Amino acid sequence: MEIVTKILPIALAFIMLTLGLSLTTQDFIRVIKQPKDFLLGMLSQILILPFVAILLIKVWPISPELAVGLLIIAAAPGGVTSNVLTSYAKGDVALSISLTAVISLLSIITVPFIIFNSMDFLGFNIVNKNISLLSVAIQMFLIVAVPTLIGMIIRKMLNQFTQKFEPIANKISLVLFLIVLVGAIYSEKDNIVNYFVESGLITLSLNLLMMIIAFFLAHFFGSGIKQKKTIAIECGLQNGTLAIFVGTIMFGGGIYIIPAATYSLIMFATSILFVLF
């Protein structure tokens, strides 16, 4: 657990810095100019995804700790790799970047809000009394929003350097994510098989259900096939590193971060299959 605790904040901060390096003000202006697809993607991820997670928890025999872990990954924003997979799927990359950027910045408010209110709704009373919505939001602001904004400033001031460094930063981000993921799994090595048996199917169900729901919502209400692909991928790929970070600062990690680890392994397989399809 020590490796996760020490590396996790650095890894997440660097991953968010990398996201910032890829952003420009146009990514936020585009939201205002083309709001329909963005709002559809944002509502699918911020509202429908946690709602689907709550429904699954209601009908699935799962321990409260793993259920909370599922809520955490459902509340997390999309992962930065969604932009790459959207490109491979010939989706709307600009929409994908805008969704990832805005929802990631909003996550400092939405993630703790969704987790605390979902736990109240489900009757889970296991959060540390010293942890409040505000304290989680402040920690997330420092580790999520600040590095993203710094990355945007670096891109604005050092554009040529950013273009050369961004591909390297993406590779470093992937390595850091893998270290965190492996560390999270290793920290629970004695119980990992049982946890994966208990949480594997429900995280797979959440992932597949949400991608299908998002795909058909975009089919009926979106602008076209590119946007349909994009919204489905955005709702299937979550920021696993951020989910592990939230599970660690709120609950001390352990069993609470297992669904995030399970989901992180599953989402790449299902997303790649979706892209190939």
N, C-alpha and C positions, 0 to 999 in steps of 0.2 A: 504493500500500500504506500510505502514511503516514496517510491519512484513516481507514482501517480501524483501524490501530493506536491512533490517538489517540481516536477516537470510540467504538470498540467497547466498552471497559470501562464507559464512562459510559452508553452505550445499554443494555447488558445489565443494569447495576445499576438503571437507571430502569425497565426492563421488569419486573424482579423486584420492585421497590418497588410498581409498579402491581398486580402479582399479590397482594402482601401487603395492599394496600388493599381488595381484594375478599374477603379471608378473615376468618373468625371461628373461634373454638375449636370451634364446632359442625361445621365442615368436617372436623375431625380426630376428633371424638367419633363422627361418623357412620360412620367406618371401623370402629370397634369394634362399633357397634350393627348394622350391615349389612355384614358382612365378605365375603360370597360374591362379589358382583359386583365389589367393590373388588379383592379378591385375584386374580380372573380378569383384570381389566384390568391390574393391576400386573405379574403374571406374563407376560402377553402382551407388555407393553412392555419390561420389563427383561430377560426371558429369551428369548422367542420371536423378537422383532424382531432382536436381534443374531445369533441363530442363523440366521435366514433370510438375513441379510446375509453371514454366513460361507459359507453354502451357495452363494450367488450368486457370491461371489468365487472359490470353488473351481472353478466351472464356466464362469466368464465370462473371456474374454481381456481383462484390464484391468491397467494398470500398478500396481505396489505402492503408489505415492503416492496414486493415486485410490482404490485399494482401502482404504487407511487412512482416507481422507476419508469413504468410505462407512461404515466402522466407526464413525467419530465421529458422524455424523448418526443412525446406528442406535442408538447408545448414549445419545443426548440424550433428555431428558424431553419430554413433550408441550408444545406451544406454548399460550400463554394464549388465543389466538384459538379454540382448540378449544371453550372454554366458550360462545362466541358462536354458533359453527356448530352446536353441540349444541342450543342453544335454538331456532335456525331449523329444525332437523331434528325438533323436538318430542321430543328425547331426555331423559335424566335429567340435568338441569343440575347438581343437587347432587352426583351421582356424578362428573360431569366435573370439577367444581371440586376435589373431594377427591382425585381421581387426579392432577390437575395439581399441586396443592399438595404432596402427600406425595412424589410421584416427583421433583418439582423439588428438594425439600429433600434427598432421598436421593441425588440425582445427584452431590453432592460426593464421594460414596464410589463409587457404581455406575459413573459415567462413566469415571473413570481406571482402575478395576478391570477393566471390560469391555474397554477399549481395550488396555491392557497385556497382558492374558491372551489376547485374540484375536490380537494381533500375534505373541505367542509361539507360539500354536497354528498360525498360518499361516506361521511361519518368517520374519517380517519383522523385520529388525534395523536399523531406520533411525531410532529415537528418539534424541534428544540425550542423551548420557550424564549431563549435568547435570540432566536432568529426571527426577524420580522420581514414583511414585504419590502419595507424601505431599505433595510440593511442588505438584502439580496440584490435589490435594484442598484444600490450604490456600488457594490462589488462588481456587478455585471457591467455597469457603466465604465468603471475603470479598466476592466479587462476586455470589453467588447467594443464599446463606442469610441473610447479614446484612441486605441491603436488603429481603428478604421479611419478615423478623422486624420490621424497623423499620416497614414498611408496616402490619403487623398492629397494632403498638403505636399508630401514628397513628390507625388506624380505631377502636381501643378508646378512646383518649383524646379524639379529635376526630371523633366519628361524623357530626355534621351537616356539618362541613367536608368530610369524606371523601366523603359522598354527592354533594356538588356537584362536587368536584374529580375524582372517579374517571372520569367520562366524558371529561373533558379529558385526563387522564393516559393513557387508552386511545388517544386520537388521537395524542398526542405519541409514545407507544410505537410506534405504527404507522409514523409518520414516521421515527423513529430506526432502526427495523428496515429500512425501505426504503433509508435512507442507507447503512447497513452493507452491505446486499445489493448495491446499485449499486456501492459502493466496492470490495467484494470482487471483483466481476466486472470492473470497470474496471482493477483492479490487474494483472489477467492478460489485458488486452485483446489483446495480440499473439498469444496462444495460445488464446483463449477458445473460438473455433469448434471447434478440434481437441479441446479438453477436453470441450466439451459433446457433441460427436459420440461421444467415447469413454465418457463417464459418463452421458449423458442416458438411454439405454435401461435401464441397470442401476438407476439411481435410480428411474425410473418403475416398473420391475419390482418393486423393493423396496416402493415405496409401495402399489402395487395388490395385490401378494401379501399384504402384511401386513394391509391393510384387509379383504381377503376372508377370510383366516385368522381374524382377530379376530372378524369378523362371525359366522362359523359356529361358532367356539368359544363365543361368547356365545349363539348360537342353541341349542346343545345343553346348555350348562351355566349360562347366565345366568337371570335372573328373568323377563325379558319383553322386548318389542319396544323399549321405551325404552332399556333397558340395552344391548341389542344394537347399537342405533344409536350410543350413547355410546362404547362400548368400541372400535368400529370407527373412529370419528372420532378418538378419543384416540391410537390406534395409527397413524393416518395423518398426523396433524399433529405435527411435531416442532419443538422450539425451535431454529430455524435460527441465531438470533443466538448462542445458547450454543455450538452446534456450531462456528461460525466462531471464537468466542473460544477454545475448546479447541484447534482446529487452529492458531490463531495462537500461543498460549503454548507449545504442545508442539513445533510444527514450523516456526514462523515464517510461517505462512499459505501464500501462493502456491497451488500446485496442490492442496495438501492440503485447502483449503477450497472447492474447486470443487464437489464432490458436495453439500456443504451448500447452496451457492447454487443448484445445479440442483434439488435436492430441494425447496428452499423455493419455487421458482417452480412446480414441478409439483404440490406437495401442495395448494395452494389451488384449483387447477383441478379436481383429482380429488375433493377434499372437497366443493366446491360442486356438482359433478355428483352426488355421492352424496346430498347434502342434497336436491337437486331430485328425484332418483329416489325 
